[in-house]
Amino acid sequence: MNPTARRDGTPEKKKRDSDIIVSNAKPARRQHVKKSERKATAESVARDLGADWLVDGKGKKKNQEQSGERLQKVLAKAGVASRRHAEILIDAGRVEVNGQIVIKQGLRVDPSVDVIRVDGVRVNVNEKMQYFVLNKPRGLQCTMSDEMGRPCVGDLVSEKVAAGQRLFHVGRLDADTEGLLLLTNDGELANRLMHPKYGVQKTYLATVLGELNNKVIRQLQEGIELDDGMAKADFAQLVDKHGGYSLVRVELHEGRKHIVRRMLKEAGYPVQRLVRTKFHTISLGETTPGAFRALNSNELTSLYNAVEM
């Protein structure tokens, strides 16, 4: 039998014993490695080298920043600036993500988690978060649903709730008190706004029985002893008095139940009507009773600053 031909067509020579080379190399200890182990090894090597990419199970490069949205796009969607202008802001070092100044373009962020600031001012980039001002009418229960079937705040925002948006009120107004009520699904902000640590101020207009004088105004500001301790207004002002009634503005950061009504009653002037007109810097404006509107960016930023978010 003729020997097997080589590729060039010439016959293969028979090997002699002197032509055989013995290899002393030892076989690999683990010749069969699972794909998951190969991937883990590649990733650890990439991390050790400080690489900004990893290798997936198929040997392809994978960028660590593939998830999320580009920062300039998120800023544009939030109404901060156009994408091009957002890039200029980033280049100028005016944008922070989670407390760190961004130093390169193309960073991807998660709007539902990351905290983004421009010039030190927090920007609401989470489209799922909703913030509303409701002008609560008198006689409405301050609940999102009422077991006894009484009219409640939830009835006014039923469309939002029906659409799958779980809103809740920040603080409470009793049924007989009207005015500004914040509604949101941002639990962290709501909890901070209600926490006494931050002392967020609220403003009320109270119509009381009797024509009070400046002595009573001083008394409200210096403090009135109630059954659960001293209570005092940050500011009080006599707005008007006529026909046996007085209109008083009271500003305070207290959060105790019925605090304004109790203070004025203790001073000898029972409240006939009470309206909350302001929550920190947020005012009712032209919002009519029973209507609600979304907070604008300046109002939301003001609340963020008030509670150090």
C-alpha positions in Angstrom: 0.0 0.0 0.0 1.3 3.4 -1.0 1.8 5.9 1.9 -0.7 8.7 2.3 0.1 11.6 0.0 0.9 15.0 1.3 -1.0 18.1 0.2 1.8 18.9 -2.3 1.2 15.4 -3.8 4.4 13.8 -2.6 4.2 10.6 -0.5 4.6 11.0 3.3 7.9 9.5 4.5 7.9 6.8 7.1 8.9 8.1 10.5 11.9 6.6 12.1 12.3 6.2 15.9 14.9 8.9 15.9 12.3 11.3 14.5 9.8 10.9 17.4 9.9 13.7 19.9 8.6 12.9 23.4 6.8 15.8 25.2 7.2 16.1 28.9 4.4 18.7 29.2 1.8 17.8 31.8 -1.8 17.8 30.8 -4.1 20.5 32.1 -5.6 19.7 35.5 -9.1 20.8 34.3 -9.6 20.2 30.6 -13.4 20.5 30.8 -14.5 23.8 32.3 -18.2 24.9 32.4 -19.3 28.0 30.4 -20.4 29.7 33.6 -16.9 29.2 35.1 -15.2 30.5 32.0 -17.4 33.6 32.1 -16.7 34.2 35.8 -13.0 34.0 35.2 -13.1 36.4 32.3 -15.1 38.9 34.3 -12.7 38.7 37.2 -9.8 39.3 34.9 -11.5 42.3 33.4 -12.2 43.8 36.8 -8.6 43.2 37.9 -7.4 45.1 34.8 -9.8 47.9 35.5 -11.5 47.4 32.1 -14.8 49.1 31.4 -16.1 46.0 29.6 -16.7 42.4 30.4 -16.7 39.3 28.3 -20.0 37.4 28.1 -20.3 33.6 27.8 -19.8 33.8 24.0 -16.6 35.7 24.2 -18.2 39.0 23.1 -17.4 42.3 24.8 -20.1 43.7 27.0 -20.2 47.3 28.2 -21.0 47.6 32.0 -23.1 50.7 31.3 -25.5 49.1 28.8 -28.5 49.3 31.1 -30.5 52.5 31.8 -30.8 55.6 29.7 -28.2 58.2 28.6 -28.0 61.0 31.1 -28.4 63.8 28.5 -31.6 62.1 27.2 -33.0 61.8 30.7 -32.3 65.5 31.4 -34.0 66.4 28.1 -37.1 64.4 29.0 -37.2 66.1 32.4 -37.4 69.4 30.6 -34.0 70.7 31.9 -32.5 71.4 28.5 -32.2 70.0 25.0 -29.9 67.0 24.6 -27.2 69.2 23.1 -27.5 71.7 25.9 -27.5 68.9 28.5 -24.2 67.7 27.0 -22.8 71.2 27.5 -24.0 71.2 31.1 -22.2 67.8 31.6 -19.0 69.1 30.0 -19.1 72.1 32.4 -19.3 69.8 35.4 -22.7 71.1 36.4 -24.4 67.7 36.6 -24.3 65.3 39.6 -25.5 61.7 39.8 -25.8 60.3 43.3 -23.6 63.0 44.7 -20.8 62.6 42.1 -20.0 65.1 39.4 -20.3 63.5 36.0 -17.0 63.8 34.0 -17.9 62.0 30.8 -20.6 61.9 28.2 -22.8 58.8 27.6 -23.3 57.8 31.2 -26.4 55.7 31.6 -28.6 56.2 34.6 -31.8 54.6 36.1 -34.3 57.4 36.5 -36.3 55.4 39.1 -33.3 55.1 41.4 -30.6 57.6 40.7 -30.6 61.1 42.2 -29.7 63.7 39.6 -28.8 67.4 40.3 -28.0 70.3 38.0 -26.1 73.2 39.7 -26.9 71.5 43.0 -30.7 71.5 42.4 -32.4 68.1 42.3 -34.2 67.3 39.1 -37.3 65.0 39.1 -36.4 62.5 36.3 -38.7 59.6 37.5 -41.7 59.7 35.3 -43.5 57.3 37.6 -43.5 59.8 40.5 -46.5 62.0 40.6 -47.1 65.2 42.7 -50.3 67.1 42.9 -51.9 70.0 44.8 -55.6 69.4 45.7 -58.0 72.1 46.9 -59.9 70.0 49.3 -63.6 71.2 49.8 -65.2 71.3 53.2 -67.0 68.1 54.3 -64.7 65.8 52.4 -63.0 63.0 54.4 -59.2 63.1 54.1 -58.9 59.4 53.0 -58.4 57.7 49.7 -61.4 55.5 50.5 -64.0 55.5 53.2 -65.5 52.4 54.8 -68.7 54.2 55.7 -69.2 55.5 52.1 -68.7 59.1 52.9 -67.3 61.5 50.3 -63.5 61.4 50.4 -60.4 62.7 48.7 -60.1 59.4 46.8 -63.4 60.2 44.9 -61.8 63.3 43.4 -58.7 61.5 42.1 -60.5 58.3 41.2 -59.3 58.6 37.5 -55.7 58.6 38.6 -56.2 55.7 41.0 -58.2 53.7 38.4 -55.3 54.2 36.0 -53.1 52.2 38.4 -51.5 55.2 40.1 -51.5 54.7 43.9 -51.7 58.2 45.3 -51.8 59.1 49.0 -52.1 62.4 50.9 -49.3 64.1 52.8 -50.6 64.8 56.2 -54.3 65.3 57.0 -57.0 67.9 57.0 -60.1 67.2 59.1 -63.5 67.0 57.3 -64.4 70.6 58.2 -61.1 72.1 57.1 -60.6 73.2 53.5 -57.7 74.0 51.3 -54.3 72.7 50.2 -53.5 69.0 50.3 -50.5 67.4 48.7 -51.0 64.1 46.9 -48.1 61.9 45.7 -46.8 58.4 45.3 -43.4 59.4 46.5 -43.2 57.8 49.9 -39.8 59.1 50.9 -40.7 62.7 50.2 -44.1 62.4 51.9 -42.6 60.9 55.1 -40.0 63.6 55.3 -42.5 66.4 54.8 -44.5 65.0 57.7 -41.5 64.5 60.0 -41.1 67.0 62.8 -37.3 67.1 62.2 -37.7 69.3 59.1 -40.3 71.6 60.5 -42.1 72.2 57.2 -44.4 75.3 57.6 -48.1 75.4 56.8 -50.2 78.6 56.5 -53.9 78.8 57.5 -56.6 81.4 57.2 -59.1 81.1 60.1 -62.4 82.9 60.4 -63.2 83.1 64.1 -66.1 84.2 66.2 -65.3 87.5 67.9 -63.2 90.6 67.1 -59.7 89.8 68.4 -56.9 92.3 69.0 -53.1 92.4 68.9 -52.9 91.0 72.4 -54.3 87.7 71.1 -51.9 87.7 68.2 -49.0 88.0 70.6 -50.4 85.2 72.7 -50.6 82.9 69.6 -46.9 83.6 68.9 -45.7 83.4 72.4 -47.5 80.1 73.1 -50.8 78.7 74.4 -51.0 75.9 76.9 -53.0 73.0 75.6 -53.9 69.7 77.2 -51.0 68.0 75.4 -48.4 70.7 75.9 -47.5 74.2 74.8 -48.3 75.2 71.2 -47.2 78.4 69.4 -47.5 79.9 66.0 -44.4 80.8 64.0 -46.3 83.8 62.8 -49.8 85.2 63.3 -51.5 88.2 61.8 -54.9 89.9 62.1 -56.1 90.2 58.5 -59.6 91.7 59.0 -62.4 92.0 61.5 -66.0 92.9 60.9 -69.5 92.2 62.2 -68.4 90.2 65.2 -65.9 88.0 63.2 -62.2 88.1 62.6 -59.9 86.7 59.9 -56.6 85.5 61.2 -53.5 84.2 59.3 -51.6 81.6 61.3 -48.3 80.0 60.2 -46.8 77.0 62.1 -44.9 73.8 61.6 -46.8 71.9 64.3 -48.4 68.7 63.2 -50.6 67.9 66.1 -54.3 67.1 65.5 -56.6 70.1 65.2 -53.8 72.4 66.4 -55.0 75.7 64.9 -58.6 75.1 66.0 -57.5 74.2 69.5 -55.2 77.2 69.9 -57.8 79.7 68.8 -60.5 78.1 70.9 -58.2 78.2 74.0 -57.6 81.9 73.3 -61.4 82.5 73.3 -62.1 82.7 69.6 -63.7 79.5 68.2 -63.0 78.8 64.6 -66.0 79.0 62.2 -64.0 78.3 59.0 -60.5 77.1 58.4 -58.6 77.0 55.1 -55.0 75.9 54.5 -53.6 78.2 51.9 -50.0 77.2 51.8 -47.7 74.2 52.3 -44.1 75.5 52.6 -43.8 77.6 49.4 -46.6 75.8 47.6 -49.8 77.8 47.4 -53.3 77.1 46.0 -53.1 79.8 43.4 -56.2 79.7 41.2 -57.0 76.1 42.0 -60.7 76.0 42.7 -62.3 73.8 45.4 -62.4 70.2 44.3 -59.8 70.7 41.6 -56.2 69.6 41.6 -53.1 70.4 39.5 -49.6 69.0 39.1 -46.7 70.6 40.9 -44.3 72.5 38.6 -40.5 71.9 38.7 -39.8 74.9 40.9 -42.4 73.9 43.5 -41.0 70.3 43.6 -37.4 71.5 43.9 -38.5 73.7 46.9 -40.0 70.7 48.7 -36.8 68.6 48.0 -34.7 71.4 49.5 -37.0 71.7 52.5 -36.4 68.1 53.5 -32.8 67.8 52.3 -33.4 65.4 49.4 
